[in-house]
Amino acid sequence: MGRLKQRQRTTETQRESTIGRAILAYEKGQYSSIRKTADAFGVGYTILHRRLNGGQSRSIANIS
């Protein structure tokens, strides 16, 4: 059995920052669709779509 390739892990702060930048880019009109924006920033389409519609991250939603 070969060695498994280790994925580069991002911290929650880095991930939230990337999602925030993707939202700003989409709202400024730099990308024509949510899917293209998600692909460009390497975030999931569903996550970006949900956040654009007012959704919260899991960590924030679970605080209350």
mmCIF file of the N, C-alpha and C atoms, coordinates in Angstrom:
data_MODEL
# 
_entry.id   MODEL 
# 
loop_
_atom_site.group_PDB 
_atom_site.id 
_atom_site.type_symbol 
_atom_site.label_atom_id 
_atom_site.label_alt_id 
_atom_site.label_comp_id 
_atom_site.label_asym_id 
_atom_site.label_entity_id 
_atom_site.label_seq_id 
_atom_site.pdbx_PDB_ins_code 
_atom_site.Cartn_x 
_atom_site.Cartn_y 
_atom_site.Cartn_z 
_atom_site.occupancy 
_atom_site.B_iso_or_equiv 
_atom_site.pdbx_formal_charge 
_atom_site.auth_seq_id 
_atom_site.auth_comp_id 
_atom_site.auth_asym_id 
_atom_site.auth_atom_id 
_atom_site.pdbx_PDB_model_num 
ATOM 1   N N  . MET A 1 1  ? 0.838   -1.166 0.000   1.00 0.00 ? 1  MET A N  1 
ATOM 2   C CA . MET A 1 1  ? 0.000   0.000  0.000   1.00 0.00 ? 1  MET A CA 1 
ATOM 3   C C  . MET A 1 1  ? 0.895   1.244  0.000   1.00 0.00 ? 1  MET A C  1 
ATOM 4   N N  . GLY A 1 2  ? 0.575   2.209  -0.852  1.00 0.00 ? 2  GLY A N  1 
ATOM 5   C CA . GLY A 1 2  ? 1.378   3.425  -0.973  1.00 0.00 ? 2  GLY A CA 1 
ATOM 6   C C  . GLY A 1 2  ? 1.045   4.444  0.092   1.00 0.00 ? 2  GLY A C  1 
ATOM 7   N N  . ARG A 1 3  ? 1.844   5.453  0.111   1.00 0.00 ? 3  ARG A N  1 
ATOM 8   C CA . ARG A 1 3  ? 1.607   6.537  1.064   1.00 0.00 ? 3  ARG A CA 1 
ATOM 9   C C  . ARG A 1 3  ? 0.458   7.412  0.605   1.00 0.00 ? 3  ARG A C  1 
ATOM 10  N N  . LEU A 1 4  ? -0.304  7.880  1.555   1.00 0.00 ? 4  LEU A N  1 
ATOM 11  C CA . LEU A 1 4  ? -1.383  8.791  1.232   1.00 0.00 ? 4  LEU A CA 1 
ATOM 12  C C  . LEU A 1 4  ? -0.835  10.210 1.141   1.00 0.00 ? 4  LEU A C  1 
ATOM 13  N N  . LYS A 1 5  ? -1.321  10.927 0.184   1.00 0.00 ? 5  LYS A N  1 
ATOM 14  C CA . LYS A 1 5  ? -0.916  12.309 0.027   1.00 0.00 ? 5  LYS A CA 1 
ATOM 15  C C  . LYS A 1 5  ? -1.636  13.151 1.067   1.00 0.00 ? 5  LYS A C  1 
ATOM 16  N N  . GLN A 1 6  ? -0.899  13.934 1.810   1.00 0.00 ? 6  GLN A N  1 
ATOM 17  C CA . GLN A 1 6  ? -1.520  14.764 2.824   1.00 0.00 ? 6  GLN A CA 1 
ATOM 18  C C  . GLN A 1 6  ? -2.090  16.021 2.191   1.00 0.00 ? 6  GLN A C  1 
ATOM 19  N N  . ARG A 1 7  ? -3.345  16.291 2.516   1.00 0.00 ? 7  ARG A N  1 
ATOM 20  C CA . ARG A 1 7  ? -3.976  17.503 2.029   1.00 0.00 ? 7  ARG A CA 1 
ATOM 21  C C  . ARG A 1 7  ? -3.525  18.671 2.880   1.00 0.00 ? 7  ARG A C  1 
ATOM 22  N N  . GLN A 1 8  ? -3.391  19.799 2.223   1.00 0.00 ? 8  GLN A N  1 
ATOM 23  C CA . GLN A 1 8  ? -3.047  20.994 2.976   1.00 0.00 ? 8  GLN A CA 1 
ATOM 24  C C  . GLN A 1 8  ? -4.292  21.471 3.710   1.00 0.00 ? 8  GLN A C  1 
ATOM 25  N N  . ARG A 1 9  ? -4.198  21.540 4.995   1.00 0.00 ? 9  ARG A N  1 
ATOM 26  C CA . ARG A 1 9  ? -5.346  21.950 5.798   1.00 0.00 ? 9  ARG A CA 1 
ATOM 27  C C  . ARG A 1 9  ? -5.319  23.460 5.973   1.00 0.00 ? 9  ARG A C  1 
ATOM 28  N N  . THR A 1 10 ? -6.491  24.027 5.852   1.00 0.00 ? 10 THR A N  1 
ATOM 29  C CA . THR A 1 10 ? -6.602  25.459 6.082   1.00 0.00 ? 10 THR A CA 1 
ATOM 30  C C  . THR A 1 10 ? -7.326  25.675 7.401   1.00 0.00 ? 10 THR A C  1 
ATOM 31  N N  . THR A 1 11 ? -6.970  26.720 8.058   1.00 0.00 ? 11 THR A N  1 
ATOM 32  C CA . THR A 1 11 ? -7.635  27.016 9.318   1.00 0.00 ? 11 THR A CA 1 
ATOM 33  C C  . THR A 1 11 ? -8.998  27.622 9.014   1.00 0.00 ? 11 THR A C  1 
ATOM 34  N N  . GLU A 1 12 ? -9.842  27.636 10.000  1.00 0.00 ? 12 GLU A N  1 
ATOM 35  C CA . GLU A 1 12 ? -11.179 28.190 9.825   1.00 0.00 ? 12 GLU A CA 1 
ATOM 36  C C  . GLU A 1 12 ? -11.099 29.670 9.446   1.00 0.00 ? 12 GLU A C  1 
ATOM 37  N N  . THR A 1 13 ? -10.133 30.376 10.017  1.00 0.00 ? 13 THR A N  1 
ATOM 38  C CA . THR A 1 13 ? -9.968  31.791 9.714   1.00 0.00 ? 13 THR A CA 1 
ATOM 39  C C  . THR A 1 13 ? -9.602  32.001 8.255   1.00 0.00 ? 13 THR A C  1 
ATOM 40  N N  . GLN A 1 14 ? -8.703  31.180 7.735   1.00 0.00 ? 14 GLN A N  1 
ATOM 41  C CA . GLN A 1 14 ? -8.313  31.291 6.330   1.00 0.00 ? 14 GLN A CA 1 
ATOM 42  C C  . GLN A 1 14 ? -9.488  30.975 5.421   1.00 0.00 ? 14 GLN A C  1 
ATOM 43  N N  . ARG A 1 15 ? -10.254 29.966 5.757   1.00 0.00 ? 15 ARG A N  1 
ATOM 44  C CA . ARG A 1 15 ? -11.401 29.569 4.949   1.00 0.00 ? 15 ARG A CA 1 
ATOM 45  C C  . ARG A 1 15 ? -12.459 30.676 4.933   1.00 0.00 ? 15 ARG A C  1 
ATOM 46  N N  . GLU A 1 16 ? -12.730 31.258 6.094   1.00 0.00 ? 16 GLU A N  1 
ATOM 47  C CA . GLU A 1 16 ? -13.708 32.341 6.174   1.00 0.00 ? 16 GLU A CA 1 
ATOM 48  C C  . GLU A 1 16 ? -13.238 33.560 5.394   1.00 0.00 ? 16 GLU A C  1 
ATOM 49  N N  . SER A 1 17 ? -11.949 33.818 5.431   1.00 0.00 ? 17 SER A N  1 
ATOM 50  C CA . SER A 1 17 ? -11.387 34.935 4.682   1.00 0.00 ? 17 SER A CA 1 
ATOM 51  C C  . SER A 1 17 ? -11.559 34.729 3.180   1.00 0.00 ? 17 SER A C  1 
ATOM 52  N N  . THR A 1 18 ? -11.311 33.519 2.720   1.00 0.00 ? 18 THR A N  1 
ATOM 53  C CA . THR A 1 18 ? -11.467 33.199 1.302   1.00 0.00 ? 18 THR A CA 1 
ATOM 54  C C  . THR A 1 18 ? -12.922 33.333 0.872   1.00 0.00 ? 18 THR A C  1 
ATOM 55  N N  . ILE A 1 19 ? -13.832 32.854 1.694   1.00 0.00 ? 19 ILE A N  1 
ATOM 56  C CA . ILE A 1 19 ? -15.256 32.954 1.386   1.00 0.00 ? 19 ILE A CA 1 
ATOM 57  C C  . ILE A 1 19 ? -15.674 34.420 1.344   1.00 0.00 ? 19 ILE A C  1 
ATOM 58  N N  . GLY A 1 20 ? -15.172 35.208 2.272   1.00 0.00 ? 20 GLY A N  1 
ATOM 59  C CA . GLY A 1 20 ? -15.474 36.632 2.294   1.00 0.00 ? 20 GLY A CA 1 
ATOM 60  C C  . GLY A 1 20 ? -14.985 37.351 1.043   1.00 0.00 ? 20 GLY A C  1 
ATOM 61  N N  . ARG A 1 21 ? -13.773 37.006 0.604   1.00 0.00 ? 21 ARG A N  1 
ATOM 62  C CA . ARG A 1 21 ? -13.242 37.608 -0.626  1.00 0.00 ? 21 ARG A CA 1 
ATOM 63  C C  . ARG A 1 21 ? -14.052 37.182 -1.843  1.00 0.00 ? 21 ARG A C  1 
ATOM 64  N N  . ALA A 1 22 ? -14.505 35.948 -1.861  1.00 0.00 ? 22 ALA A N  1 
ATOM 65  C CA . ALA A 1 22 ? -15.331 35.460 -2.965  1.00 0.00 ? 22 ALA A CA 1 
ATOM 66  C C  . ALA A 1 22 ? -16.667 36.195 -3.011  1.00 0.00 ? 22 ALA A C  1 
ATOM 67  N N  . ILE A 1 23 ? -17.256 36.420 -1.855  1.00 0.00 ? 23 ILE A N  1 
ATOM 68  C CA . ILE A 1 23 ? -18.528 37.154 -1.797  1.00 0.00 ? 23 ILE A CA 1 
ATOM 69  C C  . ILE A 1 23 ? -18.351 38.571 -2.324  1.00 0.00 ? 23 ILE A C  1 
ATOM 70  N N  . LEU A 1 24 ? -17.285 39.240 -1.893  1.00 0.00 ? 24 LEU A N  1 
ATOM 71  C CA . LEU A 1 24 ? -17.030 40.600 -2.365  1.00 0.00 ? 24 LEU A CA 1 
ATOM 72  C C  . LEU A 1 24 ? -16.818 40.641 -3.875  1.00 0.00 ? 24 LEU A C  1 
ATOM 73  N N  . ALA A 1 25 ? -16.064 39.687 -4.403  1.00 0.00 ? 25 ALA A N  1 
ATOM 74  C CA . ALA A 1 25 ? -15.806 39.653 -5.839  1.00 0.00 ? 25 ALA A CA 1 
ATOM 75  C C  . ALA A 1 25 ? -17.094 39.436 -6.622  1.00 0.00 ? 25 ALA A C  1 
ATOM 76  N N  . TYR A 1 26 ? -17.953 38.562 -6.135  1.00 0.00 ? 26 TYR A N  1 
ATOM 77  C CA . TYR A 1 26 ? -19.227 38.311 -6.825  1.00 0.00 ? 26 TYR A CA 1 
ATOM 78  C C  . TYR A 1 26 ? -20.124 39.545 -6.772  1.00 0.00 ? 26 TYR A C  1 
ATOM 79  N N  . GLU A 1 27 ? -20.192 40.174 -5.608  1.00 0.00 ? 27 GLU A N  1 
ATOM 80  C CA . GLU A 1 27 ? -21.047 41.351 -5.460  1.00 0.00 ? 27 GLU A CA 1 
ATOM 81  C C  . GLU A 1 27 ? -20.550 42.544 -6.277  1.00 0.00 ? 27 GLU A C  1 
ATOM 82  N N  . LYS A 1 28 ? -19.238 42.620 -6.512  1.00 0.00 ? 28 LYS A N  1 
ATOM 83  C CA . LYS A 1 28 ? -18.678 43.692 -7.341  1.00 0.00 ? 28 LYS A CA 1 
ATOM 84  C C  . LYS A 1 28 ? -18.873 43.417 -8.827  1.00 0.00 ? 28 LYS A C  1 
ATOM 85  N N  . GLY A 1 29 ? -19.294 42.209 -9.161  1.00 0.00 ? 29 GLY A N  1 
ATOM 86  C CA . GLY A 1 29 ? -19.540 41.863 -10.559 1.00 0.00 ? 29 GLY A CA 1 
ATOM 87  C C  . GLY A 1 29 ? -18.324 41.352 -11.306 1.00 0.00 ? 29 GLY A C  1 
ATOM 88  N N  . GLN A 1 30 ? -17.304 40.918 -10.576 1.00 0.00 ? 30 GLN A N  1 
ATOM 89  C CA . GLN A 1 30 ? -16.096 40.408 -11.220 1.00 0.00 ? 30 GLN A CA 1 
ATOM 90  C C  . GLN A 1 30 ? -16.337 39.059 -11.889 1.00 0.00 ? 30 GLN A C  1 
ATOM 91  N N  . TYR A 1 31 ? -17.333 38.329 -11.433 1.00 0.00 ? 31 TYR A N  1 
ATOM 92  C CA . TYR A 1 31 ? -17.674 37.035 -12.007 1.00 0.00 ? 31 TYR A CA 1 
ATOM 93  C C  . TYR A 1 31 ? -19.153 37.032 -12.367 1.00 0.00 ? 31 TYR A C  1 
ATOM 94  N N  . SER A 1 32 ? -19.482 36.339 -13.438 1.00 0.00 ? 32 SER A N  1 
ATOM 95  C CA . SER A 1 32 ? -20.857 36.368 -13.927 1.00 0.00 ? 32 SER A CA 1 
ATOM 96  C C  . SER A 1 32 ? -21.789 35.394 -13.213 1.00 0.00 ? 32 SER A C  1 
ATOM 97  N N  . SER A 1 33 ? -21.241 34.434 -12.490 1.00 0.00 ? 33 SER A N  1 
ATOM 98  C CA . SER A 1 33 ? -22.099 33.478 -11.795 1.00 0.00 ? 33 SER A CA 1 
ATOM 99  C C  . SER A 1 33 ? -21.465 33.057 -10.475 1.00 0.00 ? 33 SER A C  1 
ATOM 100 N N  . ILE A 1 34 ? -22.301 32.532 -9.606  1.00 0.00 ? 34 ILE A N  1 
ATOM 101 C CA . ILE A 1 34 ? -21.818 32.050 -8.315  1.00 0.00 ? 34 ILE A CA 1 
ATOM 102 C C  . ILE A 1 34 ? -20.870 30.870 -8.531  1.00 0.00 ? 34 ILE A C  1 
ATOM 103 N N  . ARG A 1 35 ? -21.208 30.010 -9.467  1.00 0.00 ? 35 ARG A N  1 
ATOM 104 C CA . ARG A 1 35 ? -20.376 28.831 -9.729  1.00 0.00 ? 35 ARG A CA 1 
ATOM 105 C C  . ARG A 1 35 ? -18.980 29.220 -10.203 1.00 0.00 ? 35 ARG A C  1 
ATOM 106 N N  . LYS A 1 36 ? -18.887 30.199 -11.098 1.00 0.00 ? 36 LYS A N  1 
ATOM 107 C CA . LYS A 1 36 ? -17.575 30.657 -11.585 1.00 0.00 ? 36 LYS A CA 1 
ATOM 108 C C  . LYS A 1 36 ? -16.771 31.288 -10.453 1.00 0.00 ? 36 LYS A C  1 
ATOM 109 N N  . THR A 1 37 ? -17.448 32.015 -9.583  1.00 0.00 ? 37 THR A N  1 
ATOM 110 C CA . THR A 1 37 ? -16.778 32.623 -8.441  1.00 0.00 ? 37 THR A CA 1 
ATOM 111 C C  . THR A 1 37 ? -16.253 31.550 -7.501  1.00 0.00 ? 37 THR A C  1 
ATOM 112 N N  . ALA A 1 38 ? -17.081 30.562 -7.221  1.00 0.00 ? 38 ALA A N  1 
ATOM 113 C CA . ALA A 1 38 ? -16.679 29.470 -6.328  1.00 0.00 ? 38 ALA A CA 1 
ATOM 114 C C  . ALA A 1 38 ? -15.473 28.725 -6.898  1.00 0.00 ? 38 ALA A C  1 
ATOM 115 N N  . ASP A 1 39 ? -15.484 28.458 -8.188  1.00 0.00 ? 39 ASP A N  1 
ATOM 116 C CA . ASP A 1 39 ? -14.358 27.768 -8.818  1.00 0.00 ? 39 ASP A CA 1 
ATOM 117 C C  . ASP A 1 39 ? -13.082 28.604 -8.755  1.00 0.00 ? 39 ASP A C  1 
ATOM 118 N N  . ALA A 1 40 ? -13.204 29.901 -8.982  1.00 0.00 ? 40 ALA A N  1 
ATOM 119 C CA . ALA A 1 40 ? -12.040 30.783 -8.987  1.00 0.00 ? 40 ALA A CA 1 
ATOM 120 C C  . ALA A 1 40 ? -11.385 30.868 -7.607  1.00 0.00 ? 40 ALA A C  1 
ATOM 121 N N  . PHE A 1 41 ? -12.183 30.820 -6.559  1.00 0.00 ? 41 PHE A N  1 
ATOM 122 C CA . PHE A 1 41 ? -11.646 30.953 -5.209  1.00 0.00 ? 41 PHE A CA 1 
ATOM 123 C C  . PHE A 1 41 ? -11.436 29.614 -4.519  1.00 0.00 ? 41 PHE A C  1 
ATOM 124 N N  . GLY A 1 42 ? -11.864 28.536 -5.143  1.00 0.00 ? 42 GLY A N  1 
ATOM 125 C CA . GLY A 1 42 ? -11.647 27.207 -4.564  1.00 0.00 ? 42 GLY A CA 1 
ATOM 126 C C  . GLY A 1 42 ? -12.549 26.917 -3.374  1.00 0.00 ? 42 GLY A C  1 
ATOM 127 N N  . VAL A 1 43 ? -13.738 27.499 -3.379  1.00 0.00 ? 43 VAL A N  1 
ATOM 128 C CA . VAL A 1 43 ? -14.711 27.206 -2.321  1.00 0.00 ? 43 VAL A CA 1 
ATOM 129 C C  . VAL A 1 43 ? -15.893 26.476 -2.950  1.00 0.00 ? 43 VAL A C  1 
ATOM 130 N N  . GLY A 1 44 ? -16.662 25.808 -2.133  1.00 0.00 ? 44 GLY A N  1 
ATOM 131 C CA . GLY A 1 44 ? -17.802 25.057 -2.634  1.00 0.00 ? 44 GLY A CA 1 
ATOM 132 C C  . GLY A 1 44 ? -18.932 25.968 -3.082  1.00 0.00 ? 44 GLY A C  1 
ATOM 133 N N  . TYR A 1 45 ? -19.581 25.577 -4.161  1.00 0.00 ? 45 TYR A N  1 
ATOM 134 C CA . TYR A 1 45 ? -20.711 26.349 -4.696  1.00 0.00 ? 45 TYR A CA 1 
ATOM 135 C C  . TYR A 1 45 ? -21.816 26.481 -3.663  1.00 0.00 ? 45 TYR A C  1 
ATOM 136 N N  . THR A 1 46 ? -22.142 25.400 -2.985  1.00 0.00 ? 46 THR A N  1 
ATOM 137 C CA . THR A 1 46 ? -23.237 25.402 -2.024  1.00 0.00 ? 46 THR A CA 1 
ATOM 138 C C  . THR A 1 46 ? -22.949 26.356 -0.871  1.00 0.00 ? 46 THR A C  1 
ATOM 139 N N  . ILE A 1 47 ? -21.718 26.341 -0.390  1.00 0.00 ? 47 ILE A N  1 
ATOM 140 C CA . ILE A 1 47 ? -21.336 27.228 0.706   1.00 0.00 ? 47 ILE A CA 1 
ATOM 141 C C  . ILE A 1 47 ? -21.482 28.686 0.277   1.00 0.00 ? 47 ILE A C  1 
ATOM 142 N N  . LEU A 1 48 ? -20.952 29.004 -0.900  1.00 0.00 ? 48 LEU A N  1 
ATOM 143 C CA . LEU A 1 48 ? -21.004 30.378 -1.388  1.00 0.00 ? 48 LEU A CA 1 
ATOM 144 C C  . LEU A 1 48 ? -22.446 30.820 -1.631  1.00 0.00 ? 48 LEU A C  1 
ATOM 145 N N  . HIS A 1 49 ? -23.240 29.954 -2.220  1.00 0.00 ? 49 HIS A N  1 
ATOM 146 C CA . HIS A 1 49 ? -24.640 30.270 -2.497  1.00 0.00 ? 49 HIS A CA 1 
ATOM 147 C C  . HIS A 1 49 ? -25.407 30.523 -1.200  1.00 0.00 ? 49 HIS A C  1 
ATOM 148 N N  . ARG A 1 50 ? -25.182 29.673 -0.213  1.00 0.00 ? 50 ARG A N  1 
ATOM 149 C CA . ARG A 1 50 ? -25.870 29.821 1.069   1.00 0.00 ? 50 ARG A CA 1 
ATOM 150 C C  . ARG A 1 50 ? -25.463 31.121 1.756   1.00 0.00 ? 50 ARG A C  1 
ATOM 151 N N  . ARG A 1 51 ? -24.177 31.451 1.737   1.00 0.00 ? 51 ARG A N  1 
ATOM 152 C CA . ARG A 1 51 ? -23.701 32.672 2.380   1.00 0.00 ? 51 ARG A CA 1 
ATOM 153 C C  . ARG A 1 51 ? -24.243 33.917 1.683   1.00 0.00 ? 51 ARG A C  1 
ATOM 154 N N  . LEU A 1 52 ? -24.336 33.880 0.360   1.00 0.00 ? 52 LEU A N  1 
ATOM 155 C CA . LEU A 1 52 ? -24.884 35.013 -0.376  1.00 0.00 ? 52 LEU A CA 1 
ATOM 156 C C  . LEU A 1 52 ? -26.359 35.230 -0.056  1.00 0.00 ? 52 LEU A C  1 
ATOM 157 N N  . ASN A 1 53 ? -27.034 34.186 0.362   1.00 0.00 ? 53 ASN A N  1 
ATOM 158 C CA . ASN A 1 53 ? -28.442 34.282 0.731   1.00 0.00 ? 53 ASN A CA 1 
ATOM 159 C C  . ASN A 1 53 ? -28.638 34.476 2.232   1.00 0.00 ? 53 ASN A C  1 
ATOM 160 N N  . GLY A 1 54 ? -27.585 34.896 2.936   1.00 0.00 ? 54 GLY A N  1 
ATOM 161 C CA . GLY A 1 54 ? -27.712 35.242 4.344   1.00 0.00 ? 54 GLY A CA 1 
ATOM 162 C C  . GLY A 1 54 ? -27.390 34.143 5.328   1.00 0.00 ? 54 GLY A C  1 
ATOM 163 N N  . GLY A 1 55 ? -26.902 33.018 4.872   1.00 0.00 ? 55 GLY A N  1 
ATOM 164 C CA . GLY A 1 55 ? -26.556 31.930 5.781   1.00 0.00 ? 55 GLY A CA 1 
ATOM 165 C C  . GLY A 1 55 ? -25.310 32.230 6.590   1.00 0.00 ? 55 GLY A C  1 
ATOM 166 N N  . GLN A 1 56 ? -25.146 31.506 7.680   1.00 0.00 ? 56 GLN A N  1 
ATOM 167 C CA . GLN A 1 56 ? -23.997 31.686 8.555   1.00 0.00 ? 56 GLN A CA 1 
ATOM 168 C C  . GLN A 1 56 ? -23.110 30.449 8.512   1.00 0.00 ? 56 GLN A C  1 
ATOM 169 N N  . SER A 1 57 ? -21.875 30.623 8.970   1.00 0.00 ? 57 SER A N  1 
ATOM 170 C CA . SER A 1 57 ? -20.998 29.470 9.092   1.00 0.00 ? 57 SER A CA 1 
ATOM 171 C C  . SER A 1 57 ? -21.513 28.583 10.206  1.00 0.00 ? 57 SER A C  1 
ATOM 172 N N  . ARG A 1 58 ? -21.119 27.341 10.214  1.00 0.00 ? 58 ARG A N  1 
ATOM 173 C CA . ARG A 1 58 ? -21.588 26.407 11.242  1.00 0.00 ? 58 ARG A CA 1 
ATOM 174 C C  . ARG A 1 58 ? -21.140 26.846 12.634  1.00 0.00 ? 58 ARG A C  1 
ATOM 175 N N  . SER A 1 59 ? -19.902 27.319 12.731  1.00 0.00 ? 59 SER A N  1 
ATOM 176 C CA . SER A 1 59 ? -19.394 27.701 14.048  1.00 0.00 ? 59 SER A CA 1 
ATOM 177 C C  . SER A 1 59 ? -20.178 28.872 14.625  1.00 0.00 ? 59 SER A C  1 
ATOM 178 N N  . ILE A 1 60 ? -20.538 29.835 13.792  1.00 0.00 ? 60 ILE A N  1 
ATOM 179 C CA . ILE A 1 60 ? -21.325 30.977 14.266  1.00 0.00 ? 60 ILE A CA 1 
ATOM 180 C C  . ILE A 1 60 ? -22.759 30.546 14.566  1.00 0.00 ? 60 ILE A C  1 
ATOM 181 N N  . ALA A 1 61 ? -23.328 29.716 13.718  1.00 0.00 ? 61 ALA A N  1 
ATOM 182 C CA . ALA A 1 61 ? -24.709 29.275 13.920  1.00 0.00 ? 61 ALA A CA 1 
ATOM 183 C C  . ALA A 1 61 ? -24.858 28.441 15.189  1.00 0.00 ? 61 ALA A C  1 
ATOM 184 N N  . ASN A 1 62 ? -23.824 27.722 15.575  1.00 0.00 ? 62 ASN A N  1 
ATOM 185 C CA . ASN A 1 62 ? -23.910 26.858 16.751  1.00 0.00 ? 62 ASN A CA 1 
ATOM 186 C C  . ASN A 1 62 ? -23.624 27.575 18.063  1.00 0.00 ? 62 ASN A C  1 
ATOM 187 N N  . ILE A 1 63 ? -23.255 28.840 18.011  1.00 0.00 ? 63 ILE A N  1 
ATOM 188 C CA . ILE A 1 63 ? -22.972 29.588 19.236  1.00 0.00 ? 63 ILE A CA 1 
ATOM 189 C C  . ILE A 1 63 ? -24.229 29.785 20.061  1.00 0.00 ? 63 ILE A C  1 
ATOM 190 N N  . SER A 1 64 ? -25.325 30.080 19.395  1.00 0.00 ? 64 SER A N  1 
ATOM 191 C CA . SER A 1 64 ? -26.557 30.378 20.143  1.00 0.00 ? 64 SER A CA 1 
ATOM 192 C C  . SER A 1 64 ? -27.258 29.167 20.648  1.00 0.00 ? 64 SER A C  1 
# 
